[in-house]
Every structure is written in C-alpha cells, then in structure tokens.
Amino acid sequence: MKRLLIGSVIVAGALVMTQSPSILASSKQKAGGGTGRLFDYDRSMAFDLKEVSAKDQDGVNIRDINYAAYNPAHKRIDAYLVRPKGRGRFAGILFFHWLGNVKSDRNEFLEEAIALAKRGAVSLLIQGHFPWIEEPTEAQADRRQIIDQTIEVRRALDLLWSQPQVDRRRLGFVGHDYGAMYGSIVSGVERRVKTYVFMTAHPRFSDWSLKYWPVTAKAGEETYRQATKEIDPINYVSHAAPAALFFQFATSDKFIAAAGKPKQIRWYDTVHELNIEAARTDRRAWLTRQLGLGAKRGASVYRSGPRKN
C-alpha cells in the first residue's frame, strides 16, 4: 500500500491443472460460489502488441511492450517481456507489482525476472491500472474496476501462454500486495498455473479502499463492502488446488488462514514492502523447485515432450 500497512493476509490451499485454449475463457464453477464467471472473457480478442524497445543484457532479452486492454476504457497495458536468448522450452512466470512508495509499477520485479531468465524462465511483468492509475471512487464503479483488472491478469496469462518458447505445463505467478490480491482471485478461477507466490496479500479490497480513499465511503462503508464482497480475494484463493502456494509475510502483517494444502508460509522481520534479499532468495528457490528451473542459463531440470496446443 501507499503507507506502512498493518494488515491481514490470506492463506489458503493448493495447484492448478492445464486448460486448453478456448474462445470464451471460463472459470472454475466452484470458485466463489459460482461468481467465478464474473471474470469470464472473450479470449479471441486481439492483443495488438507493439514493441517500444528491446535490448540484450547478460544473455537475456528484455522487450518493452504494450498491448490493447480488454476494456478499451483502460487503453493499453504496458509490460516487459523478459526471456533467455537462444532456443529452448522455458517455464513462464507472470509478475504483478504492488502499490507502494518504491517501485510501485512493472519495474518492481524486473531484476528478479532477469535473474530467473538465466535459469530458464520467460517472464511477463504487467502494469496495473486499478488502483495505480485509476483510483477507487465508489462501490459499483470499483467493483467493475476490480473485475476488469482481474480479466487483464488472465489475459496476461494468455499472452505468456502464447509465447512459442514457453512450456505451458510450467506456468507460475508472483504477486505483491494488490498484485497478490488479484493473483489470489485468479488462483480460484484459472486452471493453467502450476504455482503461485503471494507476498503480503489482503483478503478484502474494501478494507484498503475505505482506509486510504475516504471518498469510497460516501454512500456508507457497508454499501461499499457489500458491493465488493463477492469478488474479495479470500473467496477464491481457497479454491486454488491443486496449485502450490507460497505465502510471504512481513512481521508487520497479520494473516487469516483460509485453509488448504499444499502451501508454504514464511515470515520475514521487515515491513510490508518486503524488500529484503532473504525474501527474494526464497522466491527464487521456490520457483526453481516448482517450475524445474536450472541453476544457470540454458539449464533445466525439467524434461518436456512435444508441445500440445
């Protein structure tokens, strides 16, 4: 968040199965009591991807790109596509940043993505629009914004999924703060992601909106809470099974156990920003193990067969 937050973090269960592409990207029926369909969308919509620039750095290719948002009102999505140079079948990782005072954008995980590319991972780092660019205002508008942003996370998975070098059986997600909250929703409606890393997520959007954007309470706090209740992350993350979940908490955070396995939980003696080397090292180790990454560029402990569309 914008300020040091003493919040609650969600903890829940487990892994996701591979899903074949379809024209309508639909959600697991069980998620959120059937409300997962709120995040359905037309996967046939073109990305209209454009490259702003590209550079090579220590054997890693970094592309600055943008593509059309699903809802035209949000215009275009800025992103980085980071990948190892050369041929190969690589794991894919989607990174989604936090809202804070430092690196509150797609740059938050850029250094980590470069390091992971050297271990055999293609990474997509997206820029969020709500509440980063478009701030909370009122209940119904914010409900729509949360749904739109969640759909953009799913479309980012589509873009990562479409990369010819990516092994579709080895997809991961890393999110921090709001990025982790949106990832928590996605974990309950997606079947393509093998593992998630959630850094200091919060169970409810309303808690943060009402605290940091007082205008959202103009129709009453309870009105806002009820409008966003069914799309709160805590309703979805408990349906993540069988995806493996790794939760990282700062000691300034609290958490709510929502249930489920497999999961791993680790606490760090730091603040909500979680900007310490120990946390980065643990994330790298988790992703290396879960996605079969190698210890150096071009190496992989995973052996895959022919790609299946």
N, C-alpha and C positions, 0 to 999 in steps of 0.2 A: 504493500500500500504506500500512499504518499508519505505517511509518517510511521514511526515505530509503532507497530501494532501488537497488542497482546490479544491474540485471537484464539479461535478454535480451529482445529484441523481435522479433516475427515480421514478415517482409516477404514479400509474395507478389503474385500476379498478379490480375487484371483484371475485367469488367462483368456485369450480370445481366439477364435478359430478363423481360418481363411475364408473369405467371402468372395464369390465370383462377381465381376462387374455386371451391372445391370443398368437399364435406362433410368429406373427410379431407385435411388439408394434408400432402402428402407431400413428400419431399426428393429432390434430385438423386441418381440411382443411383450416380454415380461418386464422390460425396463420401466421404472416409474409408474407401474400400474397401467401400462398401455400408453402413457403420454410420450413414449419414445418417438412416436410417429410425428410429433411436433417438429422433429428435426429431419424429416424426410425431404428430399430434394431431387431435382432432375439432373442426373449425372451426365446427360448428353450435352449440357451447356458448355460451349467452347471457353477455353481459358484466355484466348487472345494474348498469349505470353509474349512479352517483349524483354529483350536484354538491354540493360543500361550500360553495363560494362562487364569485363571479365579479366581475371588475372591469375597467374600461376604463382604459387608460393610454397616452396619446400616440397614439391611433388604433389601439391594439392591445387585443384582448380576451384576458384571462387567466382561465382556469377552473381551479379546484382541484377535482379529481375523484378518485373511486376506483371500482374495479370488481372483480368476483369473480376470484380467482386460479383457474387451471385445476385445480390440485390444491387441494382445499378445506383441506388442512393449512396452507397458506400464507395462508389467509383472503382479504384484499383487497389490491389493488395501488393504492398512491397514485400520482397523476400530475398533471402540469399539461398542459393543452391551450391552446396559445398560437396565436392566429390574427389575421390582419388583419381590421379591421372592413370591412363592405361586401361586395358581391358580387364574384365573380371565380373564376377557376380558378387555384389556387395549388399550388406544389410542397409536398411533405410531407417532414418530417425527423423521425426518431426519435433522441432523445438518451439515452445511458445513461452514468451517472456513475461516478466512481472510488471506491476505498476509501482514504481518507487522513485527515489531521488537520483539513483545512479543506474545507467544503462537500462532505462525503462522502455526498451524497444527491441527490435530484432537483433541488435548488436550484443545483447546480454550473453548469448551462448556461442558467439562466433569463434572465439578461441577454442572452446571445447569441441566444436564441430570440426575445426581444422585438425586438432589432435586426434579425433576419432576417425577422420578420413585416412590418417596414416595407419590406422588399424583395420581399415577396410569397411568404412561406412559412408554412405551418401546421406547428407543431411539437408533438410529444408527448414529454414528459420523464417517464420512469418511475422509480419507486423500486425498487431491487433488494432481494431477500431473502437471497440466499446469495452471499457470506459476510457481508453487512452486518447483517442481523437474526438470522439463524440461522448460527452459526459452524461451521466444519469440526470433525468429531468422529472419524470413522473411514472406512475405504475405501469400503465398499458404500453407506453412508448418504450420503457426499459425492458419490459417482457419481450417485446418484438426484437429489440436490440440483442438481447441475450440469445434468442433463438437464431437470429441472423449470424451472430458471431460463432455459435456452435456449428452451424452449417458451414461456415468458412473453414473451420478446423477440419471438418470431414472432407471438404473439397481439397484442402491442402494434402490430406492423405491420398486423395485421388491423384493429385499431381505427382507426389512422391512415388506412388504405386505405378504410375505410367512411365517412369524413367527406365530405359532399357537395361541399365546396369544393376537395377535393384532386384534383389531376391525377395519376392513377395511373401515368402514364408518367414521372413526375418525383419519385421517392422517394429519399431519402438517409438515411444513418445516420452518427451521430457517437458514438464511444465512447472512454472514457479508462480506462486501467488494466484492472481487471476488466471494465468496460463494453466496452472494446475486445476483450477476450478472448472474451466472449460474442458480440460482433458478428462476430468472425473465424469462429466456428463457423457463425453464421447465413449469412455470405457464401458458405459452401460448400454450403448446402442450400436457400437461397432463390433465387427467380427474379424477384422483384419490385423489387429495389432497384437503382437506377442507379449510385449511387456511395457509397463508404464513406470515412470519416475515422477512422483508428485512431491514438490517442495512447498511446504507451508501453505497448503490449500485451506480454504474455509468452507464450511458446509452450506452457508446461505448467502446469496447475493444481497439480500435486504439488510443484513447486519452492517455491511460496509457502505452501501448506498446511503442508508439513513444516518450513519455516523459522519461520513465525510462530505455528503452532498445534502444538506438540510432541506433544500428545495423539494426533494423527493417526498417529504412528509406533508406537503401542502394539503393533500386530501386525507391525511391521517396515516400514522405509521402502520396500523393494522391493514388498511386498504392496500398499502404497498406490499406488505408481507404476503397477503393472500394472493395478490396478482402474480407474484414471482415464486410462490411456494412450490408449485408442481414442477418447476424447472430448476430447483435448487440441486446442486451437485450431490448432496447426501442421498438423494432419491435414486441416483444412478450408479454410483461407484460400487455399491454392494452387489450389483449385477455384472461386475467385470469378469467373473470367472469364465474360462479358466486362465485369464491373463495374469501374469506375475506382476505384483505391485511392490514398489519400493517407495516408502514414505520417509522423507527427510524433514525433521522438525528442528526449529531453534528452541533453546530453553525458555525463550520469552513467549512461546506459543503453548496453547493447550490443545488437546485433541479429544475428539469424540469417536469412540470405537463403533463403527457401523457393522462390523462382522466380516467373516470370510477369510479364506486362505486360497492360494499361497500369498503371503505378504511378508515383507521385512520392514522393520521400523528402526530408525536410528535418530538419536538426538545429538545436537551439537551445541556447545557452550558459546552461543553467539546470538545475534539478533535476527529479526525476520528476514533481513536481506540475504542471509545465509551465504555470504561472500567469503568463504574460507576454503583453503586448499583441501582440508580433510573431506569436506562435502563433495568437492569436485573429484577427488580421488576415488571416493566410494561410488559415485555415479558411474565413473569410467569403468571401475571393476565390475559393477552390476551389469552394465550394458555389454561389456566384453563377454561375460559369462552367459547372459541370457540370449544374446544375438550371435554368439560364436565368432567374435572378432579376433583378429590376430594381434600379436604383440608389436608388430611393425607393419609398415606399408606393404600392401600386397599379400600379407599373410592372413590366413583364416583357418580356424579350427573347425569350420563347418564345411561340409561337402554337400552340394546340392545337385539334383538331377536336372533334366531339361525343364525349361520354363513352361508353366502351364498357364494359359490365358483364361 
